[in-house]
């Protein structure tokens, strides 16, 4: 599978996901987006902590 084919699949999945998200009631959409934001923040903190422990 080429890089272009993989990217096309990725774009299709992103489009499908956003369409599904936009069909949800506002409260559910916001709840899910907030969970995603929290997970992203935790991931960023973990990465920053790991990087801070590397020798300089």
Steps between C-alpha positions, in 0.01 A plus 500: 500500500643836403533803725233673292258211552565502875443875514171467308379241752607726787309794352190287450512379860545854631207623291280211618594564863424874481167433331407252773611744769295784352188280494518456879312720742704801608556372856627159387725656237649738758545217752694292249710793383583587861612141563722519192648830623573349842665194346710724276608709800599189697695371203679833460591509869633145487712584196636817660584308818679227306695756298600689813666183634726459198866592548597835359 
